[in-house]
Amino acid sequence: MNNPTAVLEKKRRDLLSDLARLEGEARDSGDAEVRDTIDDATAQQSSAEALEEVTLESETLEQVEDALKRVAAGTYGKCIICGRTIPPARLEAIPWTPYCLEDQEKLGVPS
């Protein structure tokens, strides 16, 4: 990966945009004035799904921001557990990963 900062900054902007949209959708799903039971159930389901997605997006945003800190500190691309270099293909696939594959598997952390 030639410029991890640019890739991570773009991902950060995308996540912030997605979060704003999802939070708006979650808010809007409760705004209807005339509803029946089916409308309420649908709105609750939509709201729950949006909130779940907000949680996932927020976690990814935190990981991206941590990766940007590692870039600034000069430790980007090194596993935060063992210190080994993370293979370029892995960083290409998941630029914000803090772990080599071996340590991620040991921790049981999903990719």
C-alpha positions in Angstrom: 0.0 0.0 0.0 1.6 3.2 -1.2 -0.1 5.8 1.0 -1.9 4.3 4.0 -2.8 7.7 5.3 -4.8 8.6 2.2 -6.6 5.2 2.3 -7.4 5.5 6.0 -8.5 9.2 5.7 -10.9 8.3 2.9 -12.3 5.4 4.9 -12.7 7.7 7.9 -14.7 10.2 5.8 -16.8 7.5 4.4 -17.6 6.1 7.8 -18.4 9.5 9.2 -20.8 10.1 6.3 -22.4 6.7 6.8 -22.8 7.3 10.5 -24.6 10.6 10.0 -26.9 9.0 7.4 -27.7 6.0 9.7 -28.3 8.1 12.7 -30.7 10.2 10.7 -32.5 7.1 9.5 -32.8 5.8 13.0 -34.2 9.2 14.1 -36.6 9.4 11.1 -38.0 5.9 11.7 -39.8 7.2 14.8 -41.2 10.4 13.3 -44.4 9.1 11.6 -47.5 10.5 13.3 -50.2 8.1 12.1 -49.2 4.5 12.4 -50.6 1.1 13.1 -49.1 -2.0 14.7 -47.4 -3.1 11.5 -45.9 0.3 11.0 -44.6 0.3 14.5 -43.1 -3.1 14.2 -41.5 -2.2 10.9 -40.2 1.1 12.3 -38.7 -0.7 15.4 -37.0 -3.3 13.2 -35.6 -0.6 10.9 -34.4 1.4 13.9 -32.8 -1.7 15.5 -31.0 -2.6 12.2 -29.8 1.0 11.8 -28.5 1.1 15.4 -26.7 -2.2 14.9 -25.1 -0.8 11.8 -24.1 2.4 13.7 -22.4 0.2 16.3 -20.4 -1.7 13.6 -19.5 1.5 11.8 -18.5 3.2 15.0 -16.2 0.3 15.9 -14.6 0.4 12.5 -14.2 4.2 12.7 -12.3 3.7 16.0 -10.0 1.1 14.4 -9.3 3.5 11.5 -8.5 6.3 13.9 -6.2 4.0 15.8 -4.5 3.1 12.6 -4.0 6.8 11.7 -2.3 7.2 15.1 0.0 4.3 14.4 0.9 5.9 11.1 1.8 9.1 12.9 3.8 7.2 15.5 5.6 5.2 12.8 4.3 1.8 14.0 1.7 1.3 11.2 2.1 -2.1 9.6 3.5 -3.8 12.8 1.3 -6.1 14.9 0.5 -4.4 18.2 0.9 -7.7 20.0 4.1 -9.4 18.6 5.6 -6.5 16.6 6.0 -8.5 13.5 5.4 -6.9 10.1 1.8 -7.3 8.9 2.0 -8.7 5.3 1.2 -6.0 2.6 -1.7 -8.1 1.2 -3.3 -8.1 4.6 -2.9 -4.4 5.0 -4.3 -4.0 1.4 -7.4 -6.0 2.4 -7.9 -4.4 5.9 -5.7 -1.2 6.1 -6.7 -0.6 9.7 -5.9 -4.0 11.1 -3.7 -3.8 14.2 -2.8 -7.5 14.2 -0.9 -10.1 12.2 -3.2 -12.9 11.2 -1.7 -15.3 13.8 -2.4 -13.0 16.7 -5.8 -12.1 15.4 -6.7 -15.8 15.3 -5.3 -16.3 18.9 -7.5 -13.5 20.1 -10.5 -14.8 18.3 -11.1 -11.3 16.9 -13.2 -11.3 13.7 -11.7 -9.7 10.6 
